């Protein structure tokens, strides 16, 4: 299935963890997770169009159409308990996908893990950047510090990445939050202590979107702490996933 990469498909798996990428990122971000998380958890990294094995497919420019297509694509894989993890743009995808599942009368995720993304009801006061002239757009990419140096210094690679980043930035920057009832599943939020764009109070505001438990963990690093050594992040995830699997086993 083109949408999913790296599923460990363990016969012991009691839970599927769908992992959604940040802007410009792909399933490769989660390549090591199947080896680090419990074998009771099936890691399903989501590959969006325009990157990885789907490089030739046009990317999305609107979150609503992306989430609608994702819902259809993932439907066959919602036959066992599942959870969502999303970093930055991926957190927004996770949230809106969970709300769409509820709207359709389908089960919500057992838990949502949101990372490096302000709570959706907090408006973005910065002007959009997805439509900047190329020189200014590249300067913005450098400022965000999420693109590998070797890509920034390689013009051909950079030209491949720019259309994907523009599309993903458009997905995030044209998003319009619509108020709705809180979700019933727990939400755990992660943030980087040195992230200057997503502050702890932006993450704490995710609490409003759940009727269940909420937790916030601040980790060393900037907005892209997920690309640094992930020992503490994975340690917390392992604890949370063990708890989830224990709850599932008792049902």
C-alpha positions in Angstrom: 0.0 0.0 0.0 1.6 3.3 -1.1 0.4 5.2 2.0 2.1 3.0 4.6 5.8 2.2 4.9 7.8 0.1 7.4 4.9 -1.8 9.0 6.5 -4.4 11.3 3.3 -6.6 10.9 4.1 -8.6 14.1 1.6 -11.4 14.9 2.0 -10.2 18.5 0.8 -6.7 17.7 -2.2 -5.5 19.7 -2.1 -1.9 18.6 -1.3 0.0 15.3 0.6 3.3 15.7 0.2 5.5 12.6 3.0 8.0 12.3 2.5 11.2 10.3 5.4 13.4 9.0 6.3 17.1 9.4 6.3 19.5 6.5 8.8 18.3 3.9 9.3 15.1 5.8 8.3 11.5 5.0 8.0 8.1 6.4 11.8 7.9 6.6 11.6 9.9 9.8 10.2 6.8 11.6 12.4 4.2 9.9 14.0 3.0 13.2 10.8 3.0 15.3 9.7 -0.5 14.6 13.0 -1.7 16.1 12.7 0.4 19.2 9.1 0.2 20.2 7.4 -3.0 21.7 6.6 -5.8 19.3 3.0 -5.5 20.6 2.9 -2.3 18.6 2.7 -2.3 14.8 4.4 0.9 13.5 2.8 2.2 10.3 4.7 5.2 8.9 2.5 7.3 6.6 4.0 8.3 3.2 2.3 11.3 1.8 2.3 12.0 -2.0 5.2 14.0 -3.4 8.0 12.3 -1.4 9.8 9.0 -0.9 8.3 6.2 -3.1 5.5 8.7 -4.1 7.8 11.4 -5.4 6.0 11.6 -8.8 2.6 12.1 -7.2 1.3 15.7 -6.8 1.3 16.8 -3.1 -1.7 18.2 -1.3 -2.2 21.9 -0.7 -5.3 21.6 1.6 -5.6 19.7 4.8 -9.2 18.8 4.3 -8.6 16.9 1.0 -5.6 15.2 2.4 -7.4 13.9 5.5 -10.4 12.8 3.4 -8.2 10.6 1.2 -6.2 9.4 4.2 -9.4 8.2 5.9 -10.3 6.1 2.9 -6.7 4.7 2.6 -6.4 3.8 6.2 -9.9 2.4 6.6 -8.8 -1.3 6.0 -6.2 -0.9 8.7 -8.5 0.3 11.5 -9.6 -3.3 12.2 -7.7 -3.3 15.5 -7.0 -0.7 18.2 -4.9 2.1 16.8 -3.1 5.4 17.9 -1.7 8.4 16.1 1.6 10.1 16.4 2.3 13.3 14.4 5.1 15.8 14.4 4.3 19.4 13.5 2.1 19.2 10.4 1.6 15.5 11.3 0.0 16.5 14.6 -2.5 18.6 12.7 -3.2 15.7 10.4 -3.7 13.4 13.4 -6.1 15.7 15.1 -8.3 16.4 12.1 -8.3 12.7 11.1 -9.5 11.7 14.6 -12.3 14.3 14.3 -13.3 13.1 10.9 -13.4 9.5 12.2 -15.8 10.6 14.9 -17.9 12.5 12.5 -18.3 9.4 10.4 -19.3 7.4 13.5 -16.1 5.3 13.4 -13.9 4.5 16.5 -11.5 7.2 17.6 -7.8 6.4 18.2 -7.0 4.9 21.5 -4.6 7.9 22.0 -3.1 10.8 20.0 0.5 11.9 20.4 1.0 15.4 19.1 4.5 16.8 18.7 5.9 20.3 18.0 2.6 21.8 17.0 0.6 24.5 18.8 -3.0 23.6 19.7 -5.2 24.1 16.6 -7.5 26.8 18.1 -4.5 29.1 18.5 -4.2 31.3 15.4 -1.0 31.7 13.5 -0.2 35.4 13.6 2.7 35.2 11.3 2.2 36.0 7.6 2.1 33.0 5.2 5.4 31.9 3.7 4.4 29.2 1.3 4.0 31.8 -1.5 7.2 33.8 -0.9 9.6 34.4 -3.8 12.2 31.7 -4.1 15.1 33.5 -2.5 12.9 34.5 0.5 11.4 31.0 0.7 14.9 29.4 0.9 15.9 31.8 3.6 12.8 30.8 5.6 13.7 27.1 5.1 17.2 27.8 6.5 15.7 29.7 9.5 13.5 26.7 10.4 16.6 24.5 10.6 14.7 21.3 9.6 16.3 20.7 6.2 19.7 18.8 6.1 22.7 21.0 5.3 23.6 18.7 2.4 20.2 19.4 0.8 20.5 23.2 1.3 23.9 23.2 -0.4 22.9 21.0 -3.3 20.8 23.0 -5.8 19.3 20.0 -7.6 18.1 18.4 -4.3 16.8 21.7 -3.1 14.8 22.2 -6.3 13.1 18.8 -5.7 12.3 19.7 -2.1 10.9 23.3 -2.6 7.6 22.3 -4.3 6.9 19.8 -1.5 7.7 22.3 1.2 5.5 25.0 -0.4 2.6 22.5 -0.6 3.0 21.4 3.0 3.4 25.0 4.2 0.1 25.8 2.4 -1.6 22.8 4.1 -0.6 24.3 7.5 -1.0 28.0 6.7 -4.4 27.8 5.1 -5.8 25.6 7.8 -8.9 27.1 9.4 -9.9 25.6 12.8 -13.6 24.8 13.3 -14.7 24.4 17.0 -16.2 21.1 17.9 -16.6 18.9 20.9 -13.4 17.5 22.6 -12.3 14.0 21.6 -12.8 11.2 24.1 -9.3 9.8 23.6 -6.2 10.8 25.7 -3.8 13.3 24.2 -0.1 13.4 25.0 1.9 16.5 23.7 5.6 16.8 23.1 7.6 19.9 22.6 11.2 21.1 22.3 12.6 23.3 25.1 14.4 25.4 22.6 11.6 25.7 20.1 11.0 29.4 19.6 7.9 28.9 17.5 5.9 26.4 19.5 5.9 27.4 23.2 4.9 25.4 26.2 1.6 27.3 26.6 0.8 26.5 22.9 1.2 22.8 23.7 -0.6 23.0 27.1 -3.7 24.3 25.1 -4.1 20.8 23.6 -5.7 19.9 26.9 -8.9 21.5 25.7 -9.4 18.9 23.0 -9.8 15.8 25.2 -12.3 14.7 27.7 -9.8 12.1 28.9 -6.2 12.3 30.2 -3.7 14.9 29.0 0.1 15.0 29.5 2.8 17.4 28.3 6.5 16.5 27.9 9.2 19.1 27.1 12.3 17.6 25.6 15.8 18.9 24.8 16.0 20.5 21.3 14.4 22.9 18.9 11.4 22.4 16.7 13.0 19.4 15.0 14.0 17.6 18.2 12.6 14.5 16.6 15.6 14.3 14.3 18.0 14.3 17.2 18.8 11.2 19.3 15.3 10.2 20.5 16.0 8.2 23.7 13.8 10.3 26.0 10.9 10.6 23.4 11.0 6.8 22.7 11.2 6.1 26.4 8.0 8.0 27.1 6.3 6.5 24.1 7.2 3.0 25.2 5.7 3.6 28.6 2.5 5.1 27.1 2.2 2.3 24.6 2.7 -0.4 27.2 -0.1 1.1 29.2 -2.4 1.3 26.1 -1.7 -2.3 25.2 -2.5 -3.4 28.8 -5.8 -1.6 28.7 -6.6 -3.2 25.4 -5.7 -6.7 26.7 -8.2 -6.2 29.6 -11.1 -5.5 27.3 
